[in-house]
Amino acid sequence: MKLPIKPPFLPMEAKSVAEIPTGSGWQYEPKWDGFRCIAFHDRASVELQSKSGQLLTRYFPELVEGLRSLKAEKLVLDGEIIVLSGDKLSFDGLLQRIHPAASRIAKLSKETPAQIVVFDLLVDASGRSLIEQSLEQRRPALEAFAAKYLRGNPRFLLSPATADIKVARQWLKAMRGQLDGLIAKPLDAPYSSGERSMLKIKNLRTVDCVVGGFRYGSKTKLVGSLLLGLYDNRGLLHHVGFTSSIDAGSRPALTRKLKELIEPPGFTGRAPGGPSRWSSERSTEWEPLRPELVVEVRYDHFTAGRFRHGTKLMRLRPDKAPSQCRMDQVEVHTKSPLALLSKSV
């Protein structure tokens, strides 16, 4: 009997909301900071598929080996691939795994092995599809599966889940520097492939940054994005990200203000445009500024010395001294997520 689900099979997704939904009928889970993955295991055949439907199999040989070692001959799991650095999540470590050289992948798979945090069971060990069942039915099936097949296997971790909103809020508070936020899933819902049937609540915070440079918009002489900086303890200004959510009506005046501040070097620590797998020709095209302009931006995740995603510009802060814009605004020391994971299998 063949698997009833095969790649490409798009995972169920989540839409963003501002508040955690309350009341009965919800299951809350941590939103892990990794690569979403659908894992297929059909006897000797193993595939790892990304959220977009692309195969990740070649990049994580240790996960392929872990899946093949399971006594279950058939299964499909939904989860998140993570890499740990010590007892903390390392998204940079995860990004390094997407590399064209097989030798590099093999080396990293031993030095920084990945794991899958499993949070749903789509096909059980008997080859039976569970996607038509409600989450209220699938979660106990996942826990029973994990107890039988995943316990003791270092490549797999069971994601915790709770119906207690107080517990979910405590996760968000205690591990805000590690978790991407929370996921809320309706207990009575089946698994809806490709649909935004879940809710995600992100950790949204604000921070004051120095504008160390800017880029012009594509095919225009108006500002397209502001390059953000924070000072370290040595007084060096490091590039930490960007914001491009600038109101169209304010761009001309802001551009004039920025032009008056153009002066190298802009950043005295890490600067934009360094070599990376994301670099493009425009990455090095930026104007350095005297460190005088301060802005408040909203962000959801700060890791490895930079904002993970683009930030939202909230306002200019002429009342704030650039020297007050320091890294300690965002370097939050929070609990390790391993405490959650170690209790869940």
N, C-alpha and C positions, 0 to 999 in steps of 0.2 A: 504493500500500500504506500503510495506516495504522500508526501506532506500536503495537507489541504491548503497551505499558504507557502508561497515561494517568492523570492525577490524578483522584481522590486515590489515591496509591500510597504506603503507609506504608514508611518506611525500616527497614532492619534496625537493631536497637538493641543495647545492651550492658548487662550486669548488673555490678554493682560487686563487686570482690574485693579482698582486702587485700594480696595479693602478686602480683608479675608471674609468670605461668605460665612454666615453663622446659621445656627439652627440644625435640626437633625437632617440626616441624609447626605452628609459630606464626609469624605475621607481626606485627611491632610497628609502630605508627604514633603520631605525636603526637596528643594529643586537643586540638583547636583550640578557642579561646575565642570562639565566634561563634554564628550561627544555622544549624542543620542545614538543608540545602536539597536537594531533588530538582529538577533543572533539566530541563525538557522542551523539545525543539526539533524541530518537525515542519514543515519548509519555513518559511513566514512566521509560523507560530504558535509562540509562546514562552510558557511558564508557569514560575514559580518557586513551589515548594510547600514549606511548613514541615514540621517533624517530625510535627505533629499533623494534617496534611492540609489546613491553611489556605493560601490563596494569598498569596504575598508579592510578586507581580509588580509591582504599582503602586508599591511602595516603593523599588524598585531599577531605575530606567529605564536606568542605565548598564550593568547586567548584562544586561538585555533586549537592548540594542543590541549588547553584546559577543557574545551568543549568536547574534543574527541575522547578525553579520559572519562567522561561521564558514562555511567552504566546505562543510562537511557539512550535508546537508539534513535528516537525521534523527539524533537521538541522545537519550539520557537519561543524565544524570550524577548522581552522588551526591557531595555535598561540604559545605563549611561556608562560609557568608558571613562575611567579616571586614571590619573597618575598621581602618586603621592611623592612628596619631598619631605622626608621625615614623617611627621604626623599631620601634615597639611596638604591640601590639594594643590597641584601645580599644573595650571593650564598651559604654561610655557613648555613644561615637560611633555605635555600631550601634543602640542603643536610640532615639536621636534620629531615626532614619530612619522609625520607625513613627509617622507623623504624619498627621493627617487632611487637611492642606492640601497640595494638589499643588504649589503654588508653593514651599512650604518644602522638599518632597522634591526638587524640581528644583534648588533652590539648594544643598542639601547634597550632591546627587549630583555636583556640580561641585567643591565645596569639600573634601569628604571622600569621594571615590569608594570604593565597596566592591569587593571581589574575591571570587572563589570559589576556595577551596582544594579541589581535586578529589581524591577518594580512591577512587572506584569508577566503572566504566563498566557501565551496565545494558543499554543499547541502543547498538550501534555505528553508525558512519556509514552503513552499508548498511541500517539498520533492523532488524538481527537482534538478538533478545533474548539476553543473556548470563547471565541470572539463574540458569539451571540449571547453568551451568558452575561449577567450583570457583574459589576465589580464586586458586589457583595458575595457573589459566588466564586469569582476568580481569585480574590485575595486569599481565602482559606486554601484553595487549590494550590496557589503559589507557595504558601507557607509549608504545606505538607510536602510539596515537591522539593523545596529547599532543604527541609529536614532530612529527606531521604537521599537526595542526590548531590546537594551542594555543600553540605556540612563537611568541613575539613579541607575543602578545595580552595587554595589561596587565591585563585583567579576570580572567585565569585563572592559577592557580598549581597545580602538581602537588605533592601531599603526599608527602613522602619515606616510605619503608617499608624495613624491615630484618628479617632473620631472626636477627640477631646481638644477643643480649640485652645484651651489654656496650655496644653502641651505644645501645640503647634506654634503658638506665640512665643513660648520659651525657646524653642529651636531657633526662631527668627532672631530673637534678642541675643542669645548666647553665642550663636555662630554666624553673626551677620557678616563677618569678614571672610567667611569660608563658603557659606551657602549663597546661591544665586537668589534665593527667596523661598517661597512655598508654592506647592501645587495643590489645588483643591479639586477632587474628583467626585462626581455624583455617584453614590453607591448603587443606584438603581439603573445605571446606564451600561449598555453593552460597549464593546470596544469598537470605536468608529474610526476606521482607517482613513487618514488624510483630513479628518475634520477637527475643528477646534472645539472639542467637547469638554475640555477641562479649563480650569481657570488658573492663572499664575499671578502671584503677588510678589513683586520684586522689592528688594531693599533699596528704596530711593532716598538718597541723602544729598545734601548740598555742601559745597566747599568753595572757598575763595581762592582764586588763582591769579597769578601774574600773566599778562599777555606778553609772551616773549617774541612773538612773530605772527605773521598772517600769510595766507595764500589768497591770491585773486581767484574769483570764480572763473569757470571755464568760459573762454571767449568773451570776457568782460573785464573792465578795469575797476570793478567794484569788488569789495572784499567778499570772499567765498567762505573762509573759515578762519577762526582764531586759534593760534597755537598756544597751549596752556602750559604754565610752568609752576613748580613748587620748589622752595629752597630746602636744602638739607642742612644738617647741623654744622657743616663747614662753610655755609654761605653760598654754595653753588646752586644755580638755578637750573633745574632739570626739566626737560620736555616730558610731560606726562599724558598728553592727549590733545584733543581738539574739540571745538564746538562749531557747528555750521548752522545752527538753528537761529539765524539772524533775521529779524523781521525785514521784509523787502523795503519797506518805507524808510527804515533807518540806515540802510546800507550806504547811501551817498555821504551822509554826515559822518558816519563811523569811518568810512574810507578816508575822508579828509583828516580826521583826527589821527588815524593810524599813520598816514603819510608823514605827518609832522613828527612822529616818533621814530621813524626809520633810522636805525643806527646799529651797526654790528657791535658785539657778536650776537645779541639776542639771548642766547642760552650759554651759560658758562659751564654747565655740566653736560648731561646727555642732550644732544641736539636732534632735531627732526632729520629725516632723510638718510639715516644710517642703513647699512645693508641688511636686508631681511627678505624673506620669501614673499612679502607683500609689497616690496618696493616697486615703484613705477617711475617713469621718466619725470612725472610731476612731483614725486616725493621730495626731490631736492630743490624745487622751485618755491622758495618762501622768502619773505622779507623780514629781516631781524629788526627788533624794536628795543628802544631804551626801556628798561623795566619799570614803567611808571603806571601803566593802566592795569587796574584790578577788576575782575569780573566774578560774579557768583554763578556757579553752574550746578546743575543737578545731575547726579550720576547714579548708576546702579551697582557697579562693581569696580574695585580697584585692586589690581594684583600685579606683582612683579614690577612695581614702580610706575604703573601707568593705568589709565582708565581702559577697561576692556572694550567698551563701546563708545561711540560718540556721546557727548554730553549735551544737555539742554541749557542754553543761555537763559539765565533768570533776569539779571540786571547788571549794570555797571556799579562799581563800588568806589566812588571817589573819596568816601570817608575811611577807606581801609588803606593802611600803609602796605606797600609791596613786601616789605620785610616780614610782615605778619603772615604771609602766605607760605606756610611751612608744611613739610611732609607729615608732621605729627597730626595734622587734621584728618588724614585718611589712613594712617598706619594704626589700625585698630587691632589690639591683641585679643583674640577671641579663642574660644575652646576649639579643640580639634574635633572634626566630624567622626573620627574613629570611635569615639565613645558611643555614638549612636549605632554605628555599623557593627561593632563587636557584640552588641546585645541583641542583634536582630536575626541572627541565624541560629 
